Amino acid sequence: MESPLTPQRQRDPAYLKAAYFEFADPASVREQLRQQEAYWQEQLSMLEGTRAALVERTHPTLAARLSKLTEREAELAVRYKVYAYDGLIARARTELAWIADGFALADELHGS
């Protein structure tokens, strides 16, 4: 845990595919966006639920661990986990915003 991670470039298939949407039928583009939207909405809901359980200290795995920690250690554990989930939630919201932009672009380019 003491060593920093080396950032690595990741290729996301959804973004790669979106770069070539010009080769797809507009209905197919919208369906792919709908599938991505459903996935990220589900992820966002799950992440927000987990975050709430962390804040409330009711998440089963965390609760078991906290029982063995001092109050200071417990505070550190909870706060860093919430921080991590805040990042994941921000990522999910960014994905949903990007998808909304994709729907707007498809409407602009192909009509609704």
Gaussian input, Z-matrix of N, CA and C with variables (Angstrom, degrees):
# hf/3-21g

backbone

0 1
 N
 C     1     B1
 C     2     B2     1     A1
 N     3     B3     2     A2     1     D1
 C     4     B4     3     A3     2     D2
 C     5     B5     4     A4     3     D3
 N     6     B6     5     A5     4     D4
 C     7     B7     6     A6     5     D5
 C     8     B8     7     A7     6     D6
 N     9     B9     8     A8     7     D7
 C    10    B10     9     A9     8     D8
 C    11    B11    10    A10     9     D9
 N    12    B12    11    A11    10    D10
 C    13    B13    12    A12    11    D11
 C    14    B14    13    A13    12    D12
 N    15    B15    14    A14    13    D13
 C    16    B16    15    A15    14    D14
 C    17    B17    16    A16    15    D15
 N    18    B18    17    A17    16    D16
 C    19    B19    18    A18    17    D17
 C    20    B20    19    A19    18    D18
 N    21    B21    20    A20    19    D19
 C    22    B22    21    A21    20    D20
 C    23    B23    22    A22    21    D21
 N    24    B24    23    A23    22    D22
 C    25    B25    24    A24    23    D23
 C    26    B26    25    A25    24    D24
 N    27    B27    26    A26    25    D25
 C    28    B28    27    A27    26    D26
 C    29    B29    28    A28    27    D27
 N    30    B30    29    A29    28    D28
 C    31    B31    30    A30    29    D29
 C    32    B32    31    A31    30    D30
 N    33    B33    32    A32    31    D31
 C    34    B34    33    A33    32    D32
 C    35    B35    34    A34    33    D33
 N    36    B36    35    A35    34    D34
 C    37    B37    36    A36    35    D35
 C    38    B38    37    A37    36    D36
 N    39    B39    38    A38    37    D37
 C    40    B40    39    A39    38    D38
 C    41    B41    40    A40    39    D39
 N    42    B42    41    A41    40    D40
 C    43    B43    42    A42    41    D41
 C    44    B44    43    A43    42    D42
 N    45    B45    44    A44    43    D43
 C    46    B46    45    A45    44    D44
 C    47    B47    46    A46    45    D45
 N    48    B48    47    A47    46    D46
 C    49    B49    48    A48    47    D47
 C    50    B50    49    A49    48    D48
 N    51    B51    50    A50    49    D49
 C    52    B52    51    A51    50    D50
 C    53    B53    52    A52    51    D51
 N    54    B54    53    A53    52    D52
 C    55    B55    54    A54    53    D53
 C    56    B56    55    A55    54    D54
 N    57    B57    56    A56    55    D55
 C    58    B58    57    A57    56    D56
 C    59    B59    58    A58    57    D57
 N    60    B60    59    A59    58    D58
 C    61    B61    60    A60    59    D59
 C    62    B62    61    A61    60    D60
 N    63    B63    62    A62    61    D61
 C    64    B64    63    A63    62    D62
 C    65    B65    64    A64    63    D63
 N    66    B66    65    A65    64    D64
 C    67    B67    66    A66    65    D65
 C    68    B68    67    A67    66    D66
 N    69    B69    68    A68    67    D67
 C    70    B70    69    A69    68    D68
 C    71    B71    70    A70    69    D69
 N    72    B72    71    A71    70    D70
 C    73    B73    72    A72    71    D71
 C    74    B74    73    A73    72    D72
 N    75    B75    74    A74    73    D73
 C    76    B76    75    A75    74    D74
 C    77    B77    76    A76    75    D75
 N    78    B78    77    A77    76    D76
 C    79    B79    78    A78    77    D77
 C    80    B80    79    A79    78    D78
 N    81    B81    80    A80    79    D79
 C    82    B82    81    A81    80    D80
 C    83    B83    82    A82    81    D81
 N    84    B84    83    A83    82    D82
 C    85    B85    84    A84    83    D83
 C    86    B86    85    A85    84    D84
 N    87    B87    86    A86    85    D85
 C    88    B88    87    A87    86    D86
 C    89    B89    88    A88    87    D87
 N    90    B90    89    A89    88    D88
 C    91    B91    90    A90    89    D89
 C    92    B92    91    A91    90    D90
 N    93    B93    92    A92    91    D91
 C    94    B94    93    A93    92    D92
 C    95    B95    94    A94    93    D93
 N    96    B96    95    A95    94    D94
 C    97    B97    96    A96    95    D95
 C    98    B98    97    A97    96    D96
 N    99    B99    98    A98    97    D97
 C   100   B100    99    A99    98    D98
 C   101   B101   100   A100    99    D99
 N   102   B102   101   A101   100   D100
 C   103   B103   102   A102   101   D101
 C   104   B104   103   A103   102   D102
 N   105   B105   104   A104   103   D103
 C   106   B106   105   A105   104   D104
 C   107   B107   106   A106   105   D105
 N   108   B108   107   A107   106   D106
 C   109   B109   108   A108   107   D107
 C   110   B110   109   A109   108   D108
 N   111   B111   110   A110   109   D109
 C   112   B112   111   A111   110   D110
 C   113   B113   112   A112   111   D111
 N   114   B114   113   A113   112   D112
 C   115   B115   114   A114   113   D113
 C   116   B116   115   A115   114   D114
 N   117   B117   116   A116   115   D115
 C   118   B118   117   A117   116   D116
 C   119   B119   118   A118   117   D117
 N   120   B120   119   A119   118   D118
 C   121   B121   120   A120   119   D119
 C   122   B122   121   A121   120   D120
 N   123   B123   122   A122   121   D121
 C   124   B124   123   A123   122   D122
 C   125   B125   124   A124   123   D123
 N   126   B126   125   A125   124   D124
 C   127   B127   126   A126   125   D125
 C   128   B128   127   A127   126   D126
 N   129   B129   128   A128   127   D127
 C   130   B130   129   A129   128   D128
 C   131   B131   130   A130   129   D129
 N   132   B132   131   A131   130   D130
 C   133   B133   132   A132   131   D131
 C   134   B134   133   A133   132   D132
 N   135   B135   134   A134   133   D133
 C   136   B136   135   A135   134   D134
 C   137   B137   136   A136   135   D135
 N   138   B138   137   A137   136   D136
 C   139   B139   138   A138   137   D137
 C   140   B140   139   A139   138   D138
 N   141   B141   140   A140   139   D139
 C   142   B142   141   A141   140   D140
 C   143   B143   142   A142   141   D141
 N   144   B144   143   A143   142   D142
 C   145   B145   144   A144   143   D143
 C   146   B146   145   A145   144   D144
 N   147   B147   146   A146   145   D145
 C   148   B148   147   A147   146   D146
 C   149   B149   148   A148   147   D147
 N   150   B150   149   A149   148   D148
 C   151   B151   150   A150   149   D149
 C   152   B152   151   A151   150   D150
 N   153   B153   152   A152   151   D151
 C   154   B154   153   A153   152   D152
 C   155   B155   154   A154   153   D153
 N   156   B156   155   A155   154   D154
 C   157   B157   156   A156   155   D155
 C   158   B158   157   A157   156   D156
 N   159   B159   158   A158   157   D157
 C   160   B160   159   A159   158   D158
 C   161   B161   160   A160   159   D159
 N   162   B162   161   A161   160   D160
 C   163   B163   162   A162   161   D161
 C   164   B164   163   A163   162   D162
 N   165   B165   164   A164   163   D163
 C   166   B166   165   A165   164   D164
 C   167   B167   166   A166   165   D165
 N   168   B168   167   A167   166   D166
 C   169   B169   168   A168   167   D167
 C   170   B170   169   A169   168   D168
 N   171   B171   170   A170   169   D169
 C   172   B172   171   A171   170   D170
 C   173   B173   172   A172   171   D171
 N   174   B174   173   A173   172   D172
 C   175   B175   174   A174   173   D173
 C   176   B176   175   A175   174   D174
 N   177   B177   176   A176   175   D175
 C   178   B178   177   A177   176   D176
 C   179   B179   178   A178   177   D177
 N   180   B180   179   A179   178   D178
 C   181   B181   180   A180   179   D179
 C   182   B182   181   A181   180   D180
 N   183   B183   182   A182   181   D181
 C   184   B184   183   A183   182   D182
 C   185   B185   184   A184   183   D183
 N   186   B186   185   A185   184   D184
 C   187   B187   186   A186   185   D185
 C   188   B188   187   A187   186   D186
 N   189   B189   188   A188   187   D187
 C   190   B190   189   A189   188   D188
 C   191   B191   190   A190   189   D189
 N   192   B192   191   A191   190   D190
 C   193   B193   192   A192   191   D191
 C   194   B194   193   A193   192   D192
 N   195   B195   194   A194   193   D193
 C   196   B196   195   A195   194   D194
 C   197   B197   196   A196   195   D195
 N   198   B198   197   A197   196   D196
 C   199   B199   198   A198   197   D197
 C   200   B200   199   A199   198   D198
 N   201   B201   200   A200   199   D199
 C   202   B202   201   A201   200   D200
 C   203   B203   202   A202   201   D201
 N   204   B204   203   A203   202   D202
 C   205   B205   204   A204   203   D203
 C   206   B206   205   A205   204   D204
 N   207   B207   206   A206   205   D205
 C   208   B208   207   A207   206   D206
 C   209   B209   208   A208   207   D207
 N   210   B210   209   A209   208   D208
 C   211   B211   210   A210   209   D209
 C   212   B212   211   A211   210   D210
 N   213   B213   212   A212   211   D211
 C   214   B214   213   A213   212   D212
 C   215   B215   214   A214   213   D213
 N   216   B216   215   A215   214   D214
 C   217   B217   216   A216   215   D215
 C   218   B218   217   A217   216   D216
 N   219   B219   218   A218   217   D217
 C   220   B220   219   A219   218   D218
 C   221   B221   220   A220   219   D219
 N   222   B222   221   A221   220   D220
 C   223   B223   222   A222   221   D221
 C   224   B224   223   A223   222   D222
 N   225   B225   224   A224   223   D223
 C   226   B226   225   A225   224   D224
 C   227   B227   226   A226   225   D225
 N   228   B228   227   A227   226   D226
 C   229   B229   228   A228   227   D227
 C   230   B230   229   A229   228   D228
 N   231   B231   230   A230   229   D229
 C   232   B232   231   A231   230   D230
 C   233   B233   232   A232   231   D231
 N   234   B234   233   A233   232   D232
 C   235   B235   234   A234   233   D233
 C   236   B236   235   A235   234   D234
 N   237   B237   236   A236   235   D235
 C   238   B238   237   A237   236   D236
 C   239   B239   238   A238   237   D237
 N   240   B240   239   A239   238   D238
 C   241   B241   240   A240   239   D239
 C   242   B242   241   A241   240   D240
 N   243   B243   242   A242   241   D241
 C   244   B244   243   A243   242   D242
 C   245   B245   244   A244   243   D243
 N   246   B246   245   A245   244   D244
 C   247   B247   246   A246   245   D245
 C   248   B248   247   A247   246   D246
 N   249   B249   248   A248   247   D247
 C   250   B250   249   A249   248   D248
 C   251   B251   250   A250   249   D249
 N   252   B252   251   A251   250   D250
 C   253   B253   252   A252   251   D251
 C   254   B254   253   A253   252   D252
 N   255   B255   254   A254   253   D253
 C   256   B256   255   A255   254   D254
 C   257   B257   256   A256   255   D255
 N   258   B258   257   A257   256   D256
 C   259   B259   258   A258   257   D257
 C   260   B260   259   A259   258   D258
 N   261   B261   260   A260   259   D259
 C   262   B262   261   A261   260   D260
 C   263   B263   262   A262   261   D261
 N   264   B264   263   A263   262   D262
 C   265   B265   264   A264   263   D263
 C   266   B266   265   A265   264   D264
 N   267   B267   266   A266   265   D265
 C   268   B268   267   A267   266   D266
 C   269   B269   268   A268   267   D267
 N   270   B270   269   A269   268   D268
 C   271   B271   270   A270   269   D269
 C   272   B272   271   A271   270   D270
 N   273   B273   272   A272   271   D271
 C   274   B274   273   A273   272   D272
 C   275   B275   274   A274   273   D273
 N   276   B276   275   A275   274   D274
 C   277   B277   276   A276   275   D275
 C   278   B278   277   A277   276   D276
 N   279   B279   278   A278   277   D277
 C   280   B280   279   A279   278   D278
 C   281   B281   280   A280   279   D279
 N   282   B282   281   A281   280   D280
 C   283   B283   282   A282   281   D281
 C   284   B284   283   A283   282   D282
 N   285   B285   284   A284   283   D283
 C   286   B286   285   A285   284   D284
 C   287   B287   286   A286   285   D285
 N   288   B288   287   A287   286   D286
 C   289   B289   288   A288   287   D287
 C   290   B290   289   A289   288   D288
 N   291   B291   290   A290   289   D289
 C   292   B292   291   A291   290   D290
 C   293   B293   292   A292   291   D291
 N   294   B294   293   A293   292   D292
 C   295   B295   294   A294   293   D293
 C   296   B296   295   A295   294   D294
 N   297   B297   296   A296   295   D295
 C   298   B298   297   A297   296   D296
 C   299   B299   298   A298   297   D297
 N   300   B300   299   A299   298   D298
 C   301   B301   300   A300   299   D299
 C   302   B302   301   A301   300   D300
 N   303   B303   302   A302   301   D301
 C   304   B304   303   A303   302   D302
 C   305   B305   304   A304   303   D303
 N   306   B306   305   A305   304   D304
 C   307   B307   306   A306   305   D305
 C   308   B308   307   A307   306   D306
 N   309   B309   308   A308   307   D307
 C   310   B310   309   A309   308   D308
 C   311   B311   310   A310   309   D309
 N   312   B312   311   A311   310   D310
 C   313   B313   312   A312   311   D311
 C   314   B314   313   A313   312   D312
 N   315   B315   314   A314   313   D313
 C   316   B316   315   A315   314   D314
 C   317   B317   316   A316   315   D315
 N   318   B318   317   A317   316   D316
 C   319   B319   318   A318   317   D317
 C   320   B320   319   A319   318   D318
 N   321   B321   320   A320   319   D319
 C   322   B322   321   A321   320   D320
 C   323   B323   322   A322   321   D321
 N   324   B324   323   A323   322   D322
 C   325   B325   324   A324   323   D323
 C   326   B326   325   A325   324   D324
 N   327   B327   326   A326   325   D325
 C   328   B328   327   A327   326   D326
 C   329   B329   328   A328   327   D327
 N   330   B330   329   A329   328   D328
 C   331   B331   330   A330   329   D329
 C   332   B332   331   A331   330   D330
 N   333   B333   332   A332   331   D331
 C   334   B334   333   A333   332   D332
 C   335   B335   334   A334   333   D333

   B1=1.4377
   B2=1.5246
   B3=1.2923
   B4=1.4684
   B5=1.5282
   B6=1.3180
   B7=1.4675
   B8=1.5225
   B9=1.3247
   B10=1.4682
   B11=1.5305
   B12=1.3167
   B13=1.4639
   B14=1.5153
   B15=1.3047
   B16=1.4514
   B17=1.5225
   B18=1.3385
   B19=1.4737
   B20=1.5180
   B21=1.3251
   B22=1.4600
   B23=1.5208
   B24=1.2949
   B25=1.4605
   B26=1.5211
   B27=1.3184
   B28=1.4521
   B29=1.5220
   B30=1.2996
   B31=1.4693
   B32=1.5173
   B33=1.3081
   B34=1.4443
   B35=1.5289
   B36=1.3317
   B37=1.4735
   B38=1.5363
   B39=1.3236
   B40=1.4684
   B41=1.5344
   B42=1.3206
   B43=1.4623
   B44=1.5238
   B45=1.3222
   B46=1.4589
   B47=1.5295
   B48=1.3177
   B49=1.4557
   B50=1.5286
   B51=1.3166
   B52=1.4672
   B53=1.5314
   B54=1.3102
   B55=1.4626
   B56=1.5301
   B57=1.3438
   B58=1.4649
   B59=1.5240
   B60=1.3237
   B61=1.4660
   B62=1.5266
   B63=1.3209
   B64=1.4682
   B65=1.5241
   B66=1.3288
   B67=1.4608
   B68=1.5265
   B69=1.3192
   B70=1.4627
   B71=1.5230
   B72=1.3005
   B73=1.4544
   B74=1.5366
   B75=1.3372
   B76=1.4656
   B77=1.5299
   B78=1.3195
   B79=1.4714
   B80=1.5197
   B81=1.3204
   B82=1.4661
   B83=1.5289
   B84=1.3174
   B85=1.4690
   B86=1.5175
   B87=1.3222
   B88=1.4712
   B89=1.5303
   B90=1.3205
   B91=1.4688
   B92=1.5273
   B93=1.3129
   B94=1.4643
   B95=1.5262
   B96=1.3196
   B97=1.4627
   B98=1.5264
   B99=1.3405
   B100=1.4714
   B101=1.5269
   B102=1.3272
   B103=1.4686
   B104=1.5228
   B105=1.3177
   B106=1.4631
   B107=1.5317
   B108=1.3262
   B109=1.4648
   B110=1.5396
   B111=1.3257
   B112=1.4722
   B113=1.5227
   B114=1.3267
   B115=1.4587
   B116=1.5261
   B117=1.3396
   B118=1.4642
   B119=1.5226
   B120=1.3301
   B121=1.4697
   B122=1.5322
   B123=1.3295
   B124=1.4665
   B125=1.5316
   B126=1.3158
   B127=1.4612
   B128=1.5230
   B129=1.3312
   B130=1.4546
   B131=1.5240
   B132=1.3016
   B133=1.4651
   B134=1.5296
   B135=1.3246
   B136=1.4585
   B137=1.5237
   B138=1.3232
   B139=1.4607
   B140=1.5208
   B141=1.3281
   B142=1.4581
   B143=1.5288
   B144=1.3322
   B145=1.4614
   B146=1.5173
   B147=1.3252
   B148=1.4616
   B149=1.5186
   B150=1.3226
   B151=1.4702
   B152=1.5276
   B153=1.3248
   B154=1.4664
   B155=1.5272
   B156=1.3275
   B157=1.4688
   B158=1.5286
   B159=1.3212
   B160=1.4612
   B161=1.5282
   B162=1.3185
   B163=1.4637
   B164=1.5295
   B165=1.3315
   B166=1.4687
   B167=1.5335
   B168=1.3303
   B169=1.4702
   B170=1.5256
   B171=1.3353
   B172=1.4588
   B173=1.5220
   B174=1.3130
   B175=1.4690
   B176=1.5222
   B177=1.3371
   B178=1.4686
   B179=1.5289
   B180=1.3151
   B181=1.4593
   B182=1.5239
   B183=1.3216
   B184=1.4573
   B185=1.5266
   B186=1.3174
   B187=1.4653
   B188=1.5277
   B189=1.3241
   B190=1.4712
   B191=1.5259
   B192=1.2924
   B193=1.4626
   B194=1.5302
   B195=1.3263
   B196=1.4628
   B197=1.5202
   B198=1.3123
   B199=1.4699
   B200=1.5281
   B201=1.3295
   B202=1.4646
   B203=1.5274
   B204=1.3303
   B205=1.4590
   B206=1.5271
   B207=1.3178
   B208=1.4699
   B209=1.5249
   B210=1.3237
   B211=1.4712
   B212=1.5217
   B213=1.3186
   B214=1.4703
   B215=1.5261
   B216=1.3267
   B217=1.4691
   B218=1.5298
   B219=1.3273
   B220=1.4599
   B221=1.5196
   B222=1.3294
   B223=1.4640
   B224=1.5165
   B225=1.3131
   B226=1.4653
   B227=1.5322
   B228=1.3207
   B229=1.4713
   B230=1.5251
   B231=1.3142
   B232=1.4658
   B233=1.5232
   B234=1.3159
   B235=1.4634
   B236=1.5293
   B237=1.3344
   B238=1.4618
   B239=1.5229
   B240=1.3018
   B241=1.4614
   B242=1.5295
   B243=1.3281
   B244=1.4661
   B245=1.5289
   B246=1.3126
   B247=1.4659
   B248=1.5301
   B249=1.3338
   B250=1.4643
   B251=1.5281
   B252=1.3241
   B253=1.4631
   B254=1.5262
   B255=1.3189
   B256=1.4671
   B257=1.5306
   B258=1.3282
   B259=1.4602
   B260=1.5138
   B261=1.3394
   B262=1.4659
   B263=1.5301
   B264=1.3227
   B265=1.4598
   B266=1.5332
   B267=1.3101
   B268=1.4670
   B269=1.5212
   B270=1.3174
   B271=1.4710
   B272=1.5266
   B273=1.3254
   B274=1.4682
   B275=1.5298
   B276=1.3182
   B277=1.4694
   B278=1.5235
   B279=1.3240
   B280=1.4663
   B281=1.5220
   B282=1.3259
   B283=1.4692
   B284=1.5259
   B285=1.3298
   B286=1.4662
   B287=1.5288
   B288=1.3158
   B289=1.4673
   B290=1.5316
   B291=1.3219
   B292=1.4712
   B293=1.5282
   B294=1.3166
   B295=1.4630
   B296=1.5337
   B297=1.3296
   B298=1.4698
   B299=1.5302
   B300=1.3271
   B301=1.4670
   B302=1.5302
   B303=1.3266
   B304=1.4684
   B305=1.5204
   B306=1.3377
   B307=1.4640
   B308=1.5251
   B309=1.3293
   B310=1.4735
   B311=1.5226
   B312=1.3244
   B313=1.4636
   B314=1.5255
   B315=1.3268
   B316=1.4609
   B317=1.5287
   B318=1.3231
   B319=1.4740
   B320=1.5320
   B321=1.3286
   B322=1.4618
   B323=1.5258
   B324=1.3228
   B325=1.4594
   B326=1.5199
   B327=1.3453
   B328=1.4695
   B329=1.5271
   B330=1.3164
   B331=1.4625
   B332=1.5199
   B333=1.3322
   B334=1.4690
   B335=1.4913
   A1=112.15
   A2=116.93
   A3=120.20
   A4=113.08
   A5=117.69
   A6=121.04
   A7=110.66
   A8=117.71
   A9=119.50
   A10=111.10
   A11=115.23
   A12=120.86
   A13=109.61
   A14=115.99
   A15=120.66
   A16=107.53
   A17=118.02
   A18=119.05
   A19=110.54
   A20=115.24
   A21=120.60
   A22=108.92
   A23=115.17
   A24=121.07
   A25=108.52
   A26=116.00
   A27=120.34
   A28=109.29
   A29=115.44
   A30=120.63
   A31=107.92
   A32=116.44
   A33=121.65
   A34=108.42
   A35=117.80
   A36=120.42
   A37=113.28
   A38=118.30
   A39=120.04
   A40=110.79
   A41=116.89
   A42=120.24
   A43=110.74
   A44=116.20
   A45=120.02
   A46=109.78
   A47=116.41
   A48=120.69
   A49=110.54
   A50=117.56
   A51=121.32
   A52=111.58
   A53=116.74
   A54=120.52
   A55=111.93
   A56=116.00
   A57=120.77
   A58=112.72
   A59=117.31
   A60=121.08
   A61=112.71
   A62=117.74
   A63=118.10
   A64=112.11
   A65=116.77
   A66=120.63
   A67=112.58
   A68=117.61
   A69=121.76
   A70=110.91
   A71=114.51
   A72=121.23
   A73=108.49
   A74=118.86
   A75=120.61
   A76=113.99
   A77=117.76
   A78=120.12
   A79=110.30
   A80=117.01
   A81=121.70
   A82=110.31
   A83=116.31
   A84=120.63
   A85=109.36
   A86=116.36
   A87=120.41
   A88=111.31
   A89=117.22
   A90=119.71
   A91=110.98
   A92=116.72
   A93=119.62
   A94=110.47
   A95=116.74
   A96=120.54
   A97=110.55
   A98=117.44
   A99=120.61
   A100=110.92
   A101=116.77
   A102=120.05
   A103=110.99
   A104=117.00
   A105=120.70
   A106=110.55
   A107=115.76
   A108=120.34
   A109=110.99
   A110=116.70
   A111=120.31
   A112=110.70
   A113=116.54
   A114=120.78
   A115=110.86
   A116=116.90
   A117=120.06
   A118=112.19
   A119=117.82
   A120=119.11
   A121=110.22
   A122=115.99
   A123=120.07
   A124=110.67
   A125=116.66
   A126=120.52
   A127=110.71
   A128=116.67
   A129=120.84
   A130=110.72
   A131=116.67
   A132=120.50
   A133=111.03
   A134=116.44
   A135=121.17
   A136=111.21
   A137=116.65
   A138=121.11
   A139=111.63
   A140=116.50
   A141=119.74
   A142=111.18
   A143=117.15
   A144=120.48
   A145=112.14
   A146=115.90
   A147=120.02
   A148=110.40
   A149=116.97
   A150=120.17
   A151=110.56
   A152=116.71
   A153=120.47
   A154=110.56
   A155=117.09
   A156=120.77
   A157=110.69
   A158=117.44
   A159=120.36
   A160=110.47
   A161=116.29
   A162=120.91
   A163=110.32
   A164=116.05
   A165=121.06
   A166=112.49
   A167=114.85
   A168=121.90
   A169=112.34
   A170=116.15
   A171=121.55
   A172=112.53
   A173=117.86
   A174=120.44
   A175=107.35
   A176=118.75
   A177=121.26
   A178=115.15
   A179=117.34
   A180=120.41
   A181=110.52
   A182=116.11
   A183=120.37
   A184=110.80
   A185=117.63
   A186=120.88
   A187=110.87
   A188=116.95
   A189=120.52
   A190=110.28
   A191=116.93
   A192=120.82
   A193=111.39
   A194=116.67
   A195=120.66
   A196=112.17
   A197=116.46
   A198=119.46
   A199=112.01
   A200=117.04
   A201=121.63
   A202=112.43
   A203=116.89
   A204=120.31
   A205=111.67
   A206=114.42
   A207=119.13
   A208=107.31
   A209=117.76
   A210=120.69
   A211=110.80
   A212=118.21
   A213=121.52
   A214=110.59
   A215=117.53
   A216=121.17
   A217=110.53
   A218=115.97
   A219=120.39
   A220=110.69
   A221=116.64
   A222=120.87
   A223=110.80
   A224=117.56
   A225=121.32
   A226=110.81
   A227=115.78
   A228=120.25
   A229=110.59
   A230=116.27
   A231=119.92
   A232=110.80
   A233=117.07
   A234=120.53
   A235=112.43
   A236=117.29
   A237=118.71
   A238=111.56
   A239=118.01
   A240=120.12
   A241=110.57
   A242=116.75
   A243=120.56
   A244=109.51
   A245=117.26
   A246=121.62
   A247=110.59
   A248=116.83
   A249=120.69
   A250=110.45
   A251=116.80
   A252=120.04
   A253=111.59
   A254=117.82
   A255=119.93
   A256=110.27
   A257=116.73
   A258=120.61
   A259=112.34
   A260=116.44
   A261=119.99
   A262=111.38
   A263=116.76
   A264=121.13
   A265=109.99
   A266=116.92
   A267=120.60
   A268=110.23
   A269=116.93
   A270=120.68
   A271=110.54
   A272=117.40
   A273=120.80
   A274=110.47
   A275=117.00
   A276=120.35
   A277=111.19
   A278=117.02
   A279=120.92
   A280=110.41
   A281=116.86
   A282=120.40
   A283=110.50
   A284=117.07
   A285=120.55
   A286=111.25
   A287=117.43
   A288=120.53
   A289=110.06
   A290=116.91
   A291=121.62
   A292=109.84
   A293=116.56
   A294=121.14
   A295=109.97
   A296=117.24
   A297=120.56
   A298=110.21
   A299=116.46
   A300=120.36
   A301=110.70
   A302=116.93
   A303=121.11
   A304=111.98
   A305=116.63
   A306=119.59
   A307=110.81
   A308=116.78
   A309=120.27
   A310=111.11
   A311=115.87
   A312=119.95
   A313=110.85
   A314=117.11
   A315=120.64
   A316=110.42
   A317=116.78
   A318=120.16
   A319=110.60
   A320=116.02
   A321=120.02
   A322=111.45
   A323=116.06
   A324=120.46
   A325=114.39
   A326=115.57
   A327=119.62
   A328=113.62
   A329=117.59
   A330=120.25
   A331=109.70
   A332=116.67
   A333=118.67
   A334=113.81
   D1=-13.77
   D2=-177.36
   D3=-82.49
   D4=-23.03
   D5=-176.38
   D6=-88.34
   D7=134.60
   D8=177.83
   D9=-70.82
   D10=151.44
   D11=174.51
   D12=-78.41
   D13=147.52
   D14=172.74
   D15=-90.28
   D16=118.12
   D17=179.63
   D18=-58.22
   D19=138.57
   D20=179.97
   D21=-126.83
   D22=137.99
   D23=176.47
   D24=-68.63
   D25=133.17
   D26=177.86
   D27=-119.51
   D28=138.59
   D29=177.45
   D30=-99.33
   D31=113.66
   D32=179.63
   D33=-91.04
   D34=120.23
   D35=-177.53
   D36=-58.35
   D37=-33.47
   D38=-179.39
   D39=-64.50
   D40=-39.76
   D41=179.74
   D42=-72.72
   D43=-39.31
   D44=178.37
   D45=-62.38
   D46=-44.67
   D47=179.59
   D48=-64.11
   D49=-41.96
   D50=-179.78
   D51=-60.03
   D52=-31.49
   D53=179.53
   D54=-64.76
   D55=-17.64
   D56=-178.55
   D57=-118.87
   D58=22.05
   D59=178.84
   D60=-60.10
   D61=-18.90
   D62=-179.84
   D63=-62.07
   D64=-19.51
   D65=179.09
   D66=-89.49
   D67=-1.74
   D68=-177.00
   D69=-105.66
   D70=152.60
   D71=173.05
   D72=-65.37
   D73=140.01
   D74=-179.65
   D75=-54.22
   D76=-36.00
   D77=178.04
   D78=-65.29
   D79=-36.69
   D80=177.93
   D81=-67.84
   D82=-39.92
   D83=177.36
   D84=-59.04
   D85=-48.85
   D86=-178.89
   D87=-63.33
   D88=-38.49
   D89=179.23
   D90=-66.03
   D91=-40.69
   D92=177.37
   D93=-63.85
   D94=-40.02
   D95=177.03
   D96=-65.07
   D97=-40.60
   D98=178.40
   D99=-61.62
   D100=-41.80
   D101=179.30
   D102=-64.52
   D103=-43.50
   D104=177.78
   D105=-63.78
   D106=-40.81
   D107=179.63
   D108=-62.12
   D109=-44.73
   D110=179.13
   D111=-61.70
   D112=-43.06
   D113=179.01
   D114=-59.80
   D115=-50.30
   D116=-175.39
   D117=-71.35
   D118=-30.41
   D119=174.85
   D120=-65.84
   D121=-41.06
   D122=177.49
   D123=-65.07
   D124=-42.74
   D125=178.46
   D126=-61.86
   D127=-45.18
   D128=-179.43
   D129=-59.91
   D130=-44.14
   D131=179.44
   D132=-61.44
   D133=-45.30
   D134=179.37
   D135=-63.36
   D136=-44.44
   D137=-179.20
   D138=-64.17
   D139=-42.64
   D140=178.76
   D141=-64.92
   D142=-37.63
   D143=176.58
   D144=-64.74
   D145=-43.39
   D146=178.69
   D147=-65.05
   D148=-42.10
   D149=178.54
   D150=-58.95
   D151=-44.66
   D152=179.62
   D153=-60.85
   D154=-41.35
   D155=179.08
   D156=-66.10
   D157=-33.51
   D158=176.89
   D159=-67.78
   D160=-47.11
   D161=-179.97
   D162=-60.33
   D163=-42.35
   D164=-179.26
   D165=-79.06
   D166=-7.06
   D167=-178.55
   D168=61.24
   D169=33.47
   D170=179.14
   D171=-107.52
   D172=-4.55
   D173=177.44
   D174=-61.77
   D175=125.04
   D176=-172.23
   D177=-54.78
   D178=-46.44
   D179=-178.91
   D180=-65.37
   D181=-43.89
   D182=179.67
   D183=-66.23
   D184=-44.62
   D185=-178.56
   D186=-58.01
   D187=-41.30
   D188=178.72
   D189=-63.75
   D190=-40.88
   D191=179.99
   D192=-69.18
   D193=-41.58
   D194=-176.63
   D195=-62.72
   D196=-29.97
   D197=-178.82
   D198=-63.64
   D199=-16.81
   D200=-178.33
   D201=-102.60
   D202=2.32
   D203=-174.66
   D204=-111.43
   D205=158.03
   D206=171.28
   D207=-71.78
   D208=167.71
   D209=179.68
   D210=-61.73
   D211=-39.58
   D212=178.80
   D213=-64.83
   D214=-45.61
   D215=178.29
   D216=-62.74
   D217=-39.55
   D218=178.67
   D219=-63.71
   D220=-42.39
   D221=178.58
   D222=-60.83
   D223=-44.34
   D224=177.85
   D225=-61.12
   D226=-46.37
   D227=-178.40
   D228=-60.59
   D229=-47.28
   D230=-178.02
   D231=-65.11
   D232=-48.71
   D233=-174.96
   D234=-63.12
   D235=-40.10
   D236=179.16
   D237=-71.03
   D238=-35.68
   D239=177.23
   D240=-66.25
   D241=-42.59
   D242=177.24
   D243=-61.95
   D244=-41.77
   D245=177.22
   D246=-57.20
   D247=-45.99
   D248=179.33
   D249=-61.52
   D250=-43.97
   D251=179.73
   D252=-67.84
   D253=-33.40
   D254=175.33
   D255=-59.06
   D256=-40.02
   D257=177.15
   D258=-65.65
   D259=-42.06
   D260=178.42
   D261=-65.80
   D262=-37.84
   D263=177.84
   D264=-66.36
   D265=-42.39
   D266=177.35
   D267=-60.96
   D268=-40.55
   D269=178.52
   D270=-62.92
   D271=-44.66
   D272=179.61
   D273=-62.21
   D274=-42.07
   D275=179.09
   D276=-65.54
   D277=-37.10
   D278=176.98
   D279=-64.98
   D280=-42.05
   D281=177.56
   D282=-60.85
   D283=-43.62
   D284=179.80
   D285=-64.89
   D286=-37.57
   D287=177.15
   D288=-66.13
   D289=-40.52
   D290=178.72
   D291=-63.25
   D292=-41.34
   D293=179.12
   D294=-64.99
   D295=-42.50
   D296=176.79
   D297=-59.15
   D298=-40.39
   D299=175.97
   D300=-62.62
   D301=-36.19
   D302=178.07
   D303=-64.88
   D304=-42.19
   D305=175.32
   D306=-61.82
   D307=-43.21
   D308=179.43
   D309=-63.05
   D310=-40.01
   D311=178.93
   D312=-65.75
   D313=-44.03
   D314=178.59
   D315=-61.15
   D316=-40.87
   D317=177.50
   D318=-63.83
   D319=-42.02
   D320=179.96
   D321=-64.25
   D322=-43.96
   D323=-174.99
   D324=-79.76
   D325=-30.27
   D326=-172.72
   D327=-124.44
   D328=-1.80
   D329=-174.66
   D330=79.08
   D331=161.86
   D332=-178.20
   D333=-93.50

